[in-house]
Structures are given as structure tokens and as C-alpha cells.
Amino acid sequence: MSGIDNIGNTCFAASVIQVLRYCPPVVKRDLTSDDPLLCAFYDTLYDADVPDKELTFLKKLPELGYQAHDQQDAHEFLMKMVDRMFTKGDDPFEGEMTSILECDNAHSSVTTYPFYSLLVYGDVRDGLIAYGEPEHVDMKCAICGKTMTKRMTVMTGEVLVLQLARFDGQRKLNHQVCIPHTIRNNKTMHLTGVIHHTGSVDNGHYTASVFTKSGWKLINDEFVQPCERPFRSRTAYVLVYVAA
């Protein structure tokens, strides 16, 4: 285990690095690249005990559009790195979402598209169930003119990222959520990492809880300590699950 020094509001990147270090579908790929920025990023994943490897990458954050010392969003950074790391068809984060429009006469229209993260409102299980619940839409059936409803189906990839809705404009939402250890869909997914956000919209701090070979650890910048698996939390912002 290695903590990561904060060199000026870089906790958003450090928390993402930590959850990816302990995400088997990512690190087992033995990632390499000709891109110097990605090479520096991969060094932080694979060479955690080499001094200053993380700092080399953190100093390159402006190359990704992150100005030094500015507050940033950890989920946005995670998605940016996933997009840069993987190609379509070899992306462990890529799942499949299907939107189904149906009318009372059973006419339907089906659209399928990839997804890489799900936004969850309220509690985790309730928020996931809501994706599959039918909802009325302001649309008429092109065949018979009847009102249509929409429902979604979700097929997860090797990794499932859940972004909890914690921000409402300039207001931080601190409601408590229950964090399931296991989520069952088309695959059985187990919790491996949690990114926490404390503070306000404009002045916050990120930490990470990760599952390692020696149990759960809480990582706050350079500090690492044992912790219990997160069961309930008012600070959880991003949850990472991995297929069993």
C-alpha cells in the first residue's frame, strides 16, 4: 500500500488512482502505451512503491486540462482516464443499456447504446431499480398514436461504476446511502472501491476506501489505515464494482 502526496488539490486524481490500483480487470491487463501521459499514469498503478511515480503523473494533470490547484471532480476524471485508456471492445467499464419504448398496443422501439457509468439518485438499490421501472414519456406511437412508456435494461461489463447524485447545483447532498456489497444483474458484481467526497461544492476533499489482499483500507492522501467495508455513508460519491 502506498499513499499519494497532495501537491495542491490533487486528491481527486489520487482517489481515482487508488480505486483503479485495486480494480483487477484494469491492472491485470498489464497496460502499456506510447503516450507519455498514459505511461506516467500506468506507472502510478503498477509501481506504487516506487518513490515519486505518482508525483510525475500529478504534475502532468494540466496536460489533461486540469489547472494546478483548482478543485476538480473525481468522477469526471475517472471517466476521462477510462476513455483515454481503452478502445471500444476492450473496455472493461463498457456496459450496454437498452431503451425500450412501448405503447398499449405492444408496438415498440428499441435502442441500444454503450454506457460507462450509471448516475444513481437516492439510495443505491432504489436508484438502480428505478432504471427498470416504466415511465410515461411525452411521445405518441408512430403506428397507432397511443401514449408510450419507456423502460431501461442494463447489462454490465467487467466493471460497474455508480456515481451517486451528490450535487444539486451549488448544493451538496449529504443523505446517507446503504452500500451493497454485492449487486446482481446479468453478472454478480462485488464492491472493490469507494471514492468519498467531504465538504462543499466549491471546497471539498476526496478520499478512497479500497479492498486489498489485506482487507479494506481507507486512503487519505499519503495516509493509509485499515477500515471496515463501507456499509452506510453520507460521503460516498463513486462506487466501483467488479464482476465475480
N, C-alpha and C positions, 0 to 999 in steps of 0.2 A: 504494500500500500504506500502511496506517495501523495501527499497533499500538493497543492499548487499555490504558489505565492500570488497574491493580488497586487498587480502593478498599476492599479488605478481603475476601479470599476470594471475589472475583467472577470468578476465572479460569474457572470452569465456564461462566458465561454468555458470556464473551469468546471462548472457544474455539468455542462454537456459532455466535456471530455471524460469526466468521471463515470457518467452513466454508460457511455459508449465503451469504455475500457472493460466493463463488466457485462457487455451485451454479446454473448457468444456468436450469434450469426454475423456480427460485424468483425470481431477480432480474429475469428477462425478463418476468415478469408485471406489472411496474410496479405493485406492490401499494399500495393505499390503504385507509384505514379511518376511520370516525367515532370509533373507540375511541382515546382519548388515549394509552393504554399501547401499543397497536399502532402508532400513528403514531410514537411515540418509538422503537419497535423498528425500524420501517421506515427511519427516518432513519439509524440506525446501518448499515443495509445499503447504502443508496443514496448517502449523503453522508459517506463515510468520511474525506474530507479536511477536513470542517468541524469546527473545534475544539469539544470538549466535547459533541458529539452523543451519543457513547457514554455519557458520564457521566450525561446526562439520563435515559437509559433505565436504567442500572445503579442509579440512586438510586430507581427505581420497583420494583425487584425485590420489596420487601416486599408490594406490591400483588398479587403472584402467590403469596404465601405463603412467600417465601424471606427469612428473617430476616437482618438485616445481620450480616456477619462469620461466619456459620455455614458449615460445609463442606456442599456440595451435590453432586448427581450430574448430570453434563453430559448424559447420555443422557436422563434423566428430564426435564430442562429442554428439550432439543430436542423431545421428543415433546409436551410441554405447549405449546410455541410452535407446532408444526405443527398441533395440534388447534385452537388459537385462530386461526390464520391462514387456514385453508382450510375450505371446506364440502365435503361429500360430493359427488363427481362432478367437482370441480375441484381435487382434492388431488394434486399430483404425486408425493407419497410413498405414495399408496394403491395397494397391490397386491392380488392375490386369491389366497387359499390354499384348497385343496380337500382335505378329509379323506375318504379312501375306505376304508370297512370292507368286507372281503370274506371269505367262507368258502370251504371246499374245493369246495362245490357251485356256486360262482360267483354266489351271491346277494350283493348289495352294497347299501350305503347310502352316499350321497354328501352331504356338507355343505360348502357354500362360504361363506366369510366374508372380509371385508377384513382386511388387515394393513398396518402402517406401519413395522415394524422386525422384523428376524429376530435371535434370540439364537443365537449360534454357539459351540459348545463345541470346544475343542482347536484344531487348525489350521483355517484358513478354508475351504479347498476340502473337506477331510474333513467339516467341520461342515455345509457346505451339502449335500454328497452324502447325509449322514445323514438329511436331511429326506425324501428319496425312498425310503429303504430300508424294506421291510416290517418291522413288529414285531408280535409277538403281544400281544393285549390280553385282559384278563380279562372276556370277553364272549362270549356264545353267539348264534348266528344265530337271529333270531326266527322264521325259516321252517323250518329243518331242525335246529337245535340244534347244529350244528358250531361248533368253535372259530373265532374270527375273527382276522384280521390287519388292521393299519392301515398305510396309506401316505399320504404327502402329495404334492401337486403345488403348485408355487409359480409364479405369474405376476406378474412385477414391473411396477411403474408406471414413471414417468419417472425417479424417484429410488429407489435401494435403500439402506437404512440397515442396516448389520450391527453389532450390539452383541456384542462378544466377552466371553465369560464370564470376568471378571477377579476376581470377588469370590465367596468361598465362606464365608458367614457373616462372621466377623471376620478372615478370612484373605485376603490379597491374592495372586492368582495371577500369577506373572511369567514364565510359559512363553513361549518365542519362537514367533511365528507368521510364516509366509510370507504376504505381502500381494499377492494377484494384481493386476496392472494392469488386466486385463480379466476380466469374468465373463460367460459366455454362457448364456442361458436362453431365454425367449421373446423377449428383447431382448439386444443386446450392450451391456454396461454398462462404463463406464470410471471408474477411480478419480479422484476430484477432491478429496477431503479426508480427513484422518485426525485424530481427537482422541486425544491421548495422555494417559495418567494415570501419574504417578510418585508414589512414596511409599506410605503405608499406607492402610488403610480409613478411619481416622479423621483422618489428617493427610496430605493429598495435594495435588498441583498438576496443573493441566491446561494443555496447550499444543496447538497445531494446526499441521499441515502441510497446505498448500493448493496447488492447481495454478492458476497465474495466467498471464496473457498473456506474462509474462517468466520463466516457468518455476516450479519448485516453491519455496515459501518456508516457512520454519519461523517461527512467530509465538509468542513467549513474552511475554505481557502486552504491554508497549509496544515490545518489541524484535522487529525483523523482519530475517531474514537468509536468503540463498539456501541451499537444501539439495538433496540428491538425492531423487528419488522414493523413498518408503519401500518397501523390498523385504522386509525382515525386521525384526521389532520385538518387544521384550519389554514395551513400554509402550503399544502401540496398543490403544485401547479401543472407539472407534466409527469405522467405515469408511463413507464416503459415495461411492456410485457413481451415475453419470448415464448415461442411455441415449444411445447414439451418434446 
